[in-house]
Amino acid sequence: MNQKEKTIQFLSGDEALGRGAYEAGLGVACAYPGTPSTEILEYLSKYSEVDSQWSVNEKVAFEVALGAAIGGVRSLYASKHVGLNVAMDPLMTASYTGINAGFVIVVCDDPGLHSSQNEQDTRWVSIYGKLPMIEPSSPSEAYRFIKEAFQISEQFDTPVLFRMTTRVAHSKEGVQIAVRTENEKKALPMDISKYVMVPGNAFKRHILVEKRMENLSKYAETTTLNSLETGNSGIGFLTSGVSYHYIKEMFPDASVLKLGFTYPFCDSKIREFSRDLKELYIVEELDPFIEEHVKTLGIPFKTKENSYRIGELQPQDIPRIVEGLPRTEVKSTARKPVLCRGCPHRFVFTILKRLKVTVAGDIGCYTLGATPPLSALHTCICMGAGITVHEGLRRAHPDQKIIGVIGDSTFIHSGITGLINAVYNNMKGLIIILDNSTTAMTGGQNHPGTGQTITGQKAPRLLLEEICKSCGVTNVDVLTPFKFKELESLIRQRLAEDALSVIIAREPCRLIERRRSPAPEYVQSKCKKCGLCLSIDCPGVVKTEDGYITIDQETCAGCNLCVEICSPKALRQHG
Ligand SMILES: Cc1ncc(C[n+]2csc(CCOP(=O)(O)OP(=O)(O)O)c2C)c(N)n1
């Protein structure tokens, strides 16, 4: 703690975790952005003692952090839940090698799909990967538990999974902070039998992994990460994570066993807890992870019915679970997500809609090209799939007009291998890289194509056009989507050719370049009420009650896309 720092700080769960890790002597931190985990690295990057990086994807982040831990420095990996899928290959074997200095794998789940493509429950990875799992329920626990995680990692020679959820990651709390402890760097390991996972070595390591799980089970019985509160109502709750706070809010007199060390389970403690209760309830968000295990212990309990497996738990769900009632349908009042005013992606999707092509999409702001009235993006599976699913669709329908789209950060993350695959396997078609020179979806992080590191230092700038050419694509064009007509005719031309082409639609995100031009002029007498200008889904073009439109001067960024597509010429560029 430096002298200027306050001892109590108001921190989000992500920041508190970062602070705790920093104080635990963290040396290397690697991540690829993803909501709700992004702020962990953003926070850590302000400490010069921590070598922080945005890695190009989660597998790379995992391996760099693991390498540093094997090298003898406390290290941390962070990603969102789906990011861990990308890193699963090294994860499964890191469980066998173990570590040299502490290694914590932070993964942030997103119950309720605030910003994700699925709702997977990462607690299962602890069983599959044979790794301990820690689960804080609040920012102050994230701060305290992460320190413990490094100790467990070193004591048991294991990577440790550390699961956050959106509510824990993004809620804020006053956290009492302390000073950083410097750890002595350990020597580089030369232990071939431990770190070279050829079958003979891996077999022996697997035996040790099973032994480690037994030892961790014993540890689970005594660790203070699992906490017991004895109430006086005869009702007891077995829970983990943020559900604990909802229970306390709704049933303050109940007994609660909160699992902060979620896996392996503390069987004796659970048995003892349930013994004197009139009724045991298991309350957990998403999957029946605790529930399935408690069934194997033969302990009777009550729990939520299946409708609660979907979506985030709310405090008001808890009484309904106790009363055995199904979940009430949550009425969504969320506003419709829309591309920002002046967003360059809107130009591309307006063209694609006009061309009536099938578009294999990917994940980023541009996924909003799928929302009506644009409705011009037809698949979105995972990062990188814009290129590979394009190939699959074309293999299924070689005669159809199919285009693949992908963002710049996503192209570097996992699009390049798909492009090499397409070239190698003689695929034809058109890929459009929507290059807004940032990772906009997660708040505008740098990546190799921006020429800056996480701390804003200059880095060699990766040129996407050169990468595409090196992959073997011969038709590579770079064009700003603001040259609307040129871009449209280039797309038409490339679509008609019997070749594989890449068009890089390059224009910086409006949130980086806050450039605004005057709003266009609207001549109502020329307006045919055809609705073309409304079809681009721009928040600046507003339909009036009499069927005409008005340009919202406050909202309009002056991109003039509406001018481009207004065939009656009722809209014209200002001045
Ligand atoms: C495996 C995985 N990691 C991270 C994310 C979170 N995420 C979604 S899209 C995206 C990148 C968006 O950047 P880019 O491709 O440049 O598109 P933009 O949003 O800038 O249009 C990220 C990091 C994710 N969904 N999946």
The ligand as a Tripos MOL2 file, in Angstrom:
@<TRIPOS>MOLECULE
LIG
   26    27     1     0     0
SMALL
NO_CHARGES

@<TRIPOS>ATOM
      1 C1        -14.1330  -17.0560  -26.0460 C.3       1 LIG1
      2 C2        -14.6670  -15.6770  -25.8030 C.ar      1 LIG1
      3 N1        -13.8480  -14.7430  -25.2770 N.ar      1 LIG1
      4 C3        -14.3000  -13.4820  -25.0580 C.ar      1 LIG1
      5 C4        -15.5790  -13.1530  -25.3670 C.ar      1 LIG1
      6 C5        -16.0790  -11.7240  -25.1170 C.3       1 LIG1
      7 N2        -16.1080  -11.0040  -26.3870 N.ar      1 LIG1
      8 C6        -17.1650  -11.0400  -27.1850 C.ar      1 LIG1
      9 S1        -16.8880  -10.3430  -28.6430 S.2       1 LIG1
     10 C7        -15.3470   -9.8980  -28.2480 C.ar      1 LIG1
     11 C8        -14.4460   -9.1700  -29.2110 C.3       1 LIG1
     12 C9        -15.0910   -8.0480  -29.9010 C.3       1 LIG1
     13 O1        -14.1440   -7.3200  -30.6380 O.3       1 LIG1
     14 P1        -14.1460   -7.2760  -32.2090 P.3       1 LIG1
     15 O2        -14.1310   -8.6250  -32.7950 O.co2     1 LIG1
     16 O3        -13.0420   -6.3960  -32.6300 O.co2     1 LIG1
     17 O4        -15.5550   -6.6370  -32.5490 O.3       1 LIG1
     18 P2        -16.1890   -5.2200  -32.0830 P.3       1 LIG1
     19 O5        -16.9620   -5.4640  -30.8250 O.co2     1 LIG1
     20 O6        -15.0590   -4.2560  -31.9010 O.co2     1 LIG1
     21 O7        -17.1000   -4.8260  -33.1860 O.co2     1 LIG1
     22 C10       -15.0720  -10.3250  -26.9740 C.ar      1 LIG1
     23 C11       -13.8120  -10.0620  -26.3060 C.3       1 LIG1
     24 C12       -16.4070  -14.1650  -25.9050 C.ar      1 LIG1
     25 N3        -17.6830  -13.9420  -26.2110 N.pl3     1 LIG1
     26 N4        -15.9240  -15.3930  -26.1250 N.ar      1 LIG1
@<TRIPOS>BOND
     1     1     2 1
     2     2     3 ar
     3     2    26 ar
     4     3     4 ar
     5     4     5 ar
     6     5     6 1
     7     5    24 ar
     8     6     7 1
     9     7     8 ar
    10     7    22 ar
    11     8     9 ar
    12     9    10 ar
    13    10    11 1
    14    10    22 ar
    15    11    12 1
    16    12    13 1
    17    13    14 1
    18    14    15 2
    19    14    16 1
    20    14    17 1
    21    17    18 1
    22    18    19 2
    23    18    20 1
    24    18    21 1
    25    22    23 1
    26    24    25 1
    27    24    26 ar
@<TRIPOS>SUBSTRUCTURE
     1 LIG1         1 GROUP 0 **** ****
